[in-house]
């Protein structure tokens, strides 16, 4: 047995326990950090070749691991922009250098420029909201992402441009029978305007519908013919659209409006409006913001309207515990973590978003204190090995004296 080997083994043990104490210190220090994931140390032996008559002591090496995939508990707050992920996925945030990072820390605060930044100063990224389709995602990259920006929404007026109007027309009425109904739409300055619709029976299973705008005389905005089959359903309902022409009134404009009318029926029942709605909203001040479990960020106005603006982006990797942690409670891709896959909350492989909540650190302080005591005792024991080897070396050196 080599005395030098014994001393090196003792040093190896002390270094290993020092590494463990380092992770314990970090874990305890960040036990209240939002979204922090605990670090731990795994030990493995280092064995040197030995002969039948002599044993060569090796040592121990450490491997630091992170429990990034372990879900933390939730703390609930009064801020709707505090976000937590219930399940898999990471928020994507961008620094001032334009580089994107992953994080589970969702303590976002609205800034003067309309962006949402967390406590480390990183900006939340997402996609502009589109009511007609889900965001177009570059699965393996950050292209297409932009900062979630709620600026310019102090007072808002959105003109109507799409809607739905489905009615039931009574089949038993005589030719020449007419029935009227109306829809409220919004012009470019947020004023509400009434559009009147007149349904006239022209033959069996045949009706015309005429849309007229406000004013005297009334302006015809659209007219079309509706033909029904023997079951009272529109023939070719896929093309059931009624497009209203643009018109101006009191210096404001009502843009072209496309109404879906494909579910209109002709049945043995009285005239009734089954579905009638249009988009747009009147001029109103912002009351607050709402973020739903799919990550859609909407502006809430005093008149009760919710206007979706952005959708929060999420990312995942095959092996999240192998991500590289960096300062600011952030993570970057590593060779062992796998490719970053983009998506959004509620889709396959991603959890849901909780608004008004924060994910707590997954550190168990009692467990860390126990590990601290173990490491302290093991460090002391390894130091005794080193001390004993040193004392024996002194004896060996002083044999001739």
C-alpha positions as CSV (number, residue, x, y, z in Angstrom):
1,X,0.0,0.0,0.0
2,X,1.3,3.4,-0.9
3,X,1.1,6.1,1.8
4,X,0.9,8.7,-1.0
5,X,-2.0,6.8,-2.4
6,X,-3.7,6.9,1.0
7,X,-3.3,10.6,1.2
8,X,-4.6,11.1,-2.4
9,X,-7.6,9.0,-1.5
10,X,-8.3,11.1,1.5
11,X,-8.1,14.3,-0.6
12,X,-10.4,12.8,-3.2
13,X,-13.0,12.1,-0.5
14,X,-12.7,15.6,0.9
15,X,-13.1,17.1,-2.6
16,X,-16.2,14.9,-3.2
17,X,-17.8,16.0,0.1
18,X,-16.9,19.6,-0.6
19,X,-18.8,19.3,-4.0
20,X,-21.8,17.9,-2.2
21,X,-21.7,20.7,0.4
22,X,-21.6,23.1,-2.5
23,X,-24.8,21.8,-4.0
24,X,-26.4,21.7,-0.5
25,X,-25.5,25.4,0.0
26,X,-27.0,26.4,-3.4
27,X,-30.1,24.4,-2.7
28,X,-30.7,26.0,0.7
29,X,-29.9,29.5,-0.6
30,X,-32.4,29.0,-3.4
31,X,-35.1,27.2,-1.5
32,X,-37.4,30.2,-1.9
33,X,-36.4,31.0,-5.5
34,X,-39.3,30.7,-8.0
35,X,-38.9,27.8,-10.3
36,X,-35.5,26.7,-8.9
37,X,-34.5,23.0,-9.5
38,X,-32.3,21.3,-6.9
39,X,-28.8,20.0,-7.6
40,X,-27.4,16.8,-6.2
41,X,-24.1,14.9,-6.3
42,X,-23.8,11.3,-7.2
43,X,-20.6,9.4,-6.2
44,X,-18.7,6.7,-8.1
45,X,-15.6,4.8,-7.1
46,X,-12.2,5.1,-8.8
47,X,-10.4,1.7,-8.6
48,X,-6.7,1.3,-9.4
49,X,-5.2,-2.0,-10.4
50,X,-3.9,-4.0,-7.4
51,X,-1.7,-7.1,-7.0
52,X,-2.2,-10.1,-4.7
53,X,0.2,-8.6,-2.2
54,X,-0.5,-4.9,-2.4
55,X,-3.6,-2.8,-2.5
56,X,-3.7,0.5,-4.4
57,X,-6.3,2.8,-3.0
58,X,-8.2,4.8,-5.6
59,X,-10.7,7.4,-4.6
60,X,-14.1,8.8,-5.5
61,X,-15.4,11.1,-8.2
62,X,-18.6,13.1,-8.3
63,X,-21.2,13.8,-10.9
64,X,-23.6,16.8,-10.4
65,X,-27.2,16.2,-11.4
66,X,-30.2,18.5,-11.6
67,X,-33.8,17.6,-10.8
68,X,-35.1,19.9,-13.6
69,X,-38.0,17.5,-14.5
70,X,-39.3,17.3,-10.9
71,X,-42.5,19.4,-10.5
72,X,-42.5,21.9,-7.7
73,X,-45.6,22.9,-5.7
74,X,-47.5,26.1,-6.5
75,X,-47.9,29.4,-4.7
76,X,-50.9,31.5,-5.7
77,X,-50.7,35.3,-6.2
78,X,-52.9,38.2,-7.1
79,X,-51.1,39.0,-10.3
80,X,-52.5,37.5,-13.5
81,X,-49.0,37.8,-15.2
82,X,-47.5,35.4,-12.7
83,X,-47.4,32.1,-14.6
84,X,-46.6,28.5,-13.7
85,X,-46.5,25.4,-15.8
86,X,-48.5,22.4,-14.5
87,X,-46.7,19.6,-16.4
88,X,-44.0,19.5,-18.9
89,X,-42.5,22.4,-20.8
90,X,-40.5,25.6,-20.3
91,X,-41.2,29.3,-20.9
92,X,-39.0,30.8,-23.6
93,X,-37.4,34.1,-22.6
94,X,-35.0,36.4,-24.3
95,X,-32.2,38.5,-22.9
96,X,-30.9,41.9,-24.0
97,X,-28.4,40.1,-26.2
98,X,-31.3,38.6,-28.2
99,X,-30.4,35.0,-27.1
100,X,-33.3,32.7,-26.1
101,X,-33.3,30.6,-23.0
102,X,-35.6,28.2,-21.2
103,X,-37.0,28.7,-17.7
104,X,-39.6,27.6,-15.3
105,X,-39.5,30.9,-13.4
106,X,-42.7,32.7,-14.4
107,X,-42.8,35.8,-12.2
108,X,-43.5,38.2,-15.1
109,X,-44.2,41.8,-14.6
110,X,-45.7,44.2,-17.2
111,X,-43.1,46.9,-18.3
112,X,-43.5,50.4,-19.5
113,X,-42.9,49.2,-23.1
114,X,-45.7,46.6,-22.9
115,X,-43.4,43.6,-22.6
116,X,-43.4,41.0,-19.8
117,X,-40.2,40.5,-17.9
118,X,-39.3,38.1,-15.0
119,X,-37.3,39.1,-12.0
120,X,-34.0,38.2,-13.7
121,X,-34.9,40.8,-16.5
122,X,-35.7,38.3,-19.3
123,X,-38.6,38.9,-21.7
124,X,-41.4,36.4,-22.2
125,X,-41.6,35.2,-25.9
126,X,-44.7,34.0,-27.8
127,X,-46.7,34.2,-31.0
128,X,-49.2,36.8,-32.2
129,X,-52.7,35.4,-31.7
130,X,-54.7,34.3,-34.7
131,X,-58.4,33.5,-34.1
132,X,-58.5,31.4,-37.3
133,X,-55.5,29.1,-36.8
134,X,-53.0,27.9,-34.2
135,X,-49.6,29.5,-34.4
136,X,-47.2,28.3,-37.1
137,X,-44.4,26.8,-35.1
138,X,-40.8,26.1,-36.2
139,X,-40.6,22.9,-34.2
140,X,-36.8,22.7,-33.8
141,X,-35.9,26.4,-33.5
142,X,-37.0,29.8,-32.1
143,X,-37.8,31.4,-35.5
144,X,-41.2,33.1,-35.5
145,X,-41.1,34.0,-31.8
146,X,-41.5,37.6,-30.7
147,X,-41.8,39.4,-27.3
148,X,-45.3,39.3,-25.8
149,X,-46.2,43.0,-26.3
150,X,-49.3,44.5,-24.7
151,X,-48.4,48.2,-25.5
152,X,-50.8,50.4,-27.4
153,X,-53.8,49.0,-25.7
154,X,-54.8,51.9,-23.4
155,X,-58.1,52.6,-25.3
156,X,-59.2,50.2,-28.0
157,X,-61.8,50.1,-30.7
158,X,-61.9,47.2,-33.1
159,X,-64.0,47.3,-36.2
160,X,-66.1,44.2,-37.1
161,X,-65.0,42.1,-40.0
162,X,-66.3,38.6,-39.4
163,X,-69.4,37.1,-37.8
164,X,-72.1,34.4,-37.9
165,X,-75.8,34.7,-38.6
166,X,-77.8,31.4,-38.8
167,X,-81.6,31.5,-38.6
168,X,-84.5,29.1,-39.1
169,X,-86.9,30.1,-41.9
170,X,-90.5,28.8,-41.6
171,X,-91.2,26.4,-44.4
172,X,-95.0,26.8,-44.4
173,X,-95.1,30.5,-45.3
174,X,-96.5,31.7,-48.6
175,X,-94.3,33.1,-51.4
176,X,-93.8,36.8,-50.6
177,X,-93.5,36.3,-46.9
178,X,-90.8,38.5,-45.3
179,X,-89.1,38.6,-41.9
180,X,-86.5,41.0,-40.5
181,X,-83.7,40.8,-37.9
182,X,-80.6,42.8,-37.2
183,X,-77.0,42.6,-36.0
184,X,-75.0,45.2,-34.1
185,X,-71.5,45.8,-35.7
186,X,-68.7,48.2,-34.8
187,X,-67.2,50.8,-37.0
188,X,-63.5,51.9,-37.1
189,X,-64.0,54.4,-34.3
190,X,-65.8,52.0,-31.9
191,X,-69.4,53.1,-32.5
192,X,-72.1,50.5,-32.8
193,X,-74.1,50.3,-36.0
194,X,-77.2,48.2,-36.8
195,X,-77.3,46.1,-40.0
196,X,-80.8,45.0,-41.0
197,X,-81.4,41.6,-42.7
198,X,-84.6,41.0,-44.6
199,X,-85.6,37.4,-45.6
200,X,-88.2,37.0,-48.4
201,X,-89.6,33.7,-49.6
202,X,-89.5,33.7,-53.4
203,X,-90.5,30.1,-54.2
204,X,-90.6,26.7,-52.5
205,X,-87.3,26.1,-50.8
206,X,-86.0,29.5,-52.2
207,X,-85.4,32.6,-50.2
208,X,-83.5,35.9,-50.7
209,X,-81.7,37.7,-47.9
210,X,-80.9,41.4,-48.2
211,X,-78.6,43.3,-45.8
212,X,-79.0,47.1,-45.5
213,X,-76.9,49.6,-43.6
214,X,-78.1,52.5,-41.4
215,X,-79.0,55.8,-42.8
216,X,-81.7,57.4,-45.0
217,X,-82.1,56.1,-47.5
218,X,-80.8,52.7,-46.4
219,X,-77.8,51.3,-48.3
220,X,-78.0,47.8,-49.7
221,X,-74.8,46.1,-48.5
222,X,-75.4,42.6,-49.8
223,X,-78.1,40.3,-51.3
224,X,-78.0,36.6,-52.0
225,X,-80.3,33.7,-52.7
226,X,-80.6,30.7,-50.4
227,X,-81.8,27.4,-51.8
228,X,-82.8,24.5,-49.4
229,X,-82.9,20.7,-50.0
230,X,-85.9,18.5,-49.2
231,X,-84.6,18.2,-45.6
232,X,-84.6,21.9,-45.1
233,X,-80.8,22.3,-45.2
234,X,-78.9,24.8,-47.3
235,X,-77.7,23.3,-50.6
236,X,-73.9,23.5,-50.6
237,X,-73.6,25.0,-47.1
238,X,-69.8,25.1,-47.5
239,X,-70.2,28.2,-49.6
240,X,-72.7,29.7,-47.2
241,X,-71.1,33.2,-46.8
242,X,-72.7,36.6,-47.0
243,X,-70.2,39.4,-47.6
244,X,-71.3,42.9,-46.6
245,X,-69.8,45.8,-48.5
246,X,-67.7,48.5,-46.8
247,X,-69.5,51.7,-46.0
248,X,-68.8,55.0,-44.2
249,X,-70.9,56.8,-41.6
250,X,-70.3,59.9,-39.6
251,X,-66.6,59.9,-40.7
252,X,-66.0,56.3,-39.6
253,X,-65.8,53.2,-41.7
254,X,-67.4,49.8,-41.3
255,X,-65.1,47.5,-43.2
256,X,-66.2,44.5,-45.4
257,X,-67.8,41.9,-43.1
258,X,-67.9,38.2,-43.9
259,X,-70.8,36.4,-42.3
260,X,-71.1,32.7,-42.0
261,X,-74.7,31.6,-42.8
262,X,-74.1,28.0,-43.8
263,X,-76.1,26.6,-40.9
264,X,-79.3,28.4,-41.8
265,X,-82.3,26.0,-42.0
266,X,-85.9,25.9,-43.4
267,X,-87.9,23.8,-41.1
268,X,-91.5,23.6,-39.8
269,X,-91.0,26.1,-37.0
270,X,-91.3,29.8,-36.6
271,X,-88.6,32.3,-37.6
272,X,-85.8,32.2,-35.0
273,X,-82.2,33.4,-34.8
274,X,-80.1,30.3,-33.8
275,X,-76.7,32.1,-33.8
276,X,-75.9,35.7,-34.4
277,X,-72.6,37.3,-33.4
278,X,-69.8,39.5,-34.9
279,X,-66.3,40.4,-33.7
280,X,-65.0,43.8,-32.9
281,X,-65.6,46.0,-29.8
282,X,-66.6,49.5,-28.8
283,X,-64.0,52.0,-27.6
284,X,-63.1,51.1,-24.0
285,X,-60.3,51.4,-21.5
286,X,-58.1,48.5,-20.3
287,X,-59.2,47.0,-17.1
288,X,-56.6,44.2,-16.9
289,X,-55.2,41.1,-18.5
290,X,-56.2,37.5,-18.6
291,X,-54.1,34.4,-19.5
292,X,-55.9,31.1,-20.0
293,X,-54.6,27.6,-19.5
294,X,-53.5,27.4,-23.2
295,X,-51.4,30.5,-22.8
296,X,-53.6,32.9,-24.7
297,X,-52.9,36.4,-23.4
298,X,-56.0,38.7,-23.7
299,X,-56.6,42.3,-22.8
300,X,-59.7,42.8,-20.6
301,X,-61.6,46.0,-21.2
302,X,-64.1,47.8,-19.0
303,X,-67.0,47.0,-21.2
304,X,-66.4,43.3,-20.6
305,X,-64.6,42.5,-23.9
306,X,-61.6,40.2,-24.0
307,X,-59.3,40.8,-27.0
308,X,-56.7,38.0,-27.5
309,X,-53.3,39.4,-28.4
310,X,-50.6,36.7,-28.0
311,X,-50.1,33.1,-27.2
312,X,-47.3,32.1,-24.8
313,X,-44.8,29.7,-26.4
314,X,-43.5,26.6,-24.6
315,X,-40.5,24.4,-25.3
316,X,-39.5,20.9,-24.3
317,X,-36.5,18.5,-24.6
318,X,-36.2,14.7,-24.5
319,X,-34.0,14.8,-21.3
320,X,-34.6,18.0,-19.3
321,X,-32.4,16.9,-16.4
322,X,-29.4,17.2,-18.8
323,X,-30.0,20.8,-19.7
324,X,-27.2,23.3,-18.9
325,X,-28.2,25.6,-16.1
326,X,-27.0,29.2,-16.4
327,X,-27.4,32.3,-14.1
328,X,-30.8,33.8,-13.8
329,X,-32.6,30.4,-13.3
330,X,-32.3,29.7,-17.0
331,X,-31.4,26.6,-19.1
332,X,-29.7,26.1,-22.4
333,X,-29.6,23.0,-24.7
334,X,-26.7,20.5,-24.2
335,X,-25.5,17.6,-26.2
336,X,-27.2,15.2,-23.8
337,X,-30.6,17.0,-23.4
338,X,-31.8,16.4,-26.9
339,X,-33.3,18.8,-29.5
340,X,-35.5,21.6,-28.3
341,X,-39.1,21.1,-29.5
342,X,-41.5,24.1,-29.7
343,X,-45.2,24.1,-28.9
344,X,-47.8,25.7,-26.7
345,X,-49.7,24.9,-23.6
346,X,-52.4,22.3,-24.0
347,X,-50.9,20.6,-27.0
348,X,-49.3,17.1,-27.0
349,X,-46.3,16.9,-24.7
350,X,-46.9,20.2,-22.9
351,X,-48.6,21.0,-19.6
352,X,-51.2,23.7,-18.9
353,X,-50.4,27.3,-17.8
354,X,-51.7,28.6,-14.4
355,X,-52.2,32.3,-14.3
356,X,-51.8,34.0,-10.9
357,X,-49.5,31.2,-9.7
358,X,-45.8,30.5,-9.3
359,X,-43.9,27.2,-9.2
360,X,-42.0,26.9,-6.0
361,X,-38.5,25.5,-5.7
362,X,-38.4,21.7,-5.5
363,X,-35.9,21.8,-2.6
364,X,-36.7,20.0,0.6
365,X,-34.8,22.0,3.3
366,X,-35.0,19.2,5.9
367,X,-33.4,16.8,3.4
368,X,-30.7,19.3,2.6
369,X,-29.8,19.8,6.3
370,X,-29.5,16.1,6.7
371,X,-27.2,15.9,3.7
372,X,-25.2,18.7,5.2
373,X,-24.6,16.8,8.4
374,X,-23.7,13.7,6.5
375,X,-21.2,15.6,4.3
376,X,-19.7,17.3,7.3
377,X,-19.0,14.0,9.1
378,X,-17.7,12.3,5.9
379,X,-15.4,15.2,5.2
380,X,-14.0,15.0,8.7
381,X,-13.5,11.2,8.3
382,X,-11.6,11.7,5.0
383,X,-9.5,14.4,6.6
384,X,-8.5,11.9,9.3
385,X,-7.4,9.5,6.6
386,X,-5.2,12.2,5.1
387,X,-3.9,13.2,8.6
388,X,-3.0,9.5,9.4
389,X,-1.2,9.1,6.1
390,X,0.7,12.3,6.7
391,X,1.7,11.2,10.2
392,X,2.9,7.8,8.9
393,X,4.9,9.5,6.2
394,X,6.6,11.6,8.9
395,X,7.5,8.4,10.8
396,X,8.9,6.9,7.6
397,X,11.0,10.0,6.8
398,X,12.4,10.1,10.3
399,X,13.5,6.5,10.6
400,X,17.2,7.4,10.3
401,X,17.1,10.0,13.0
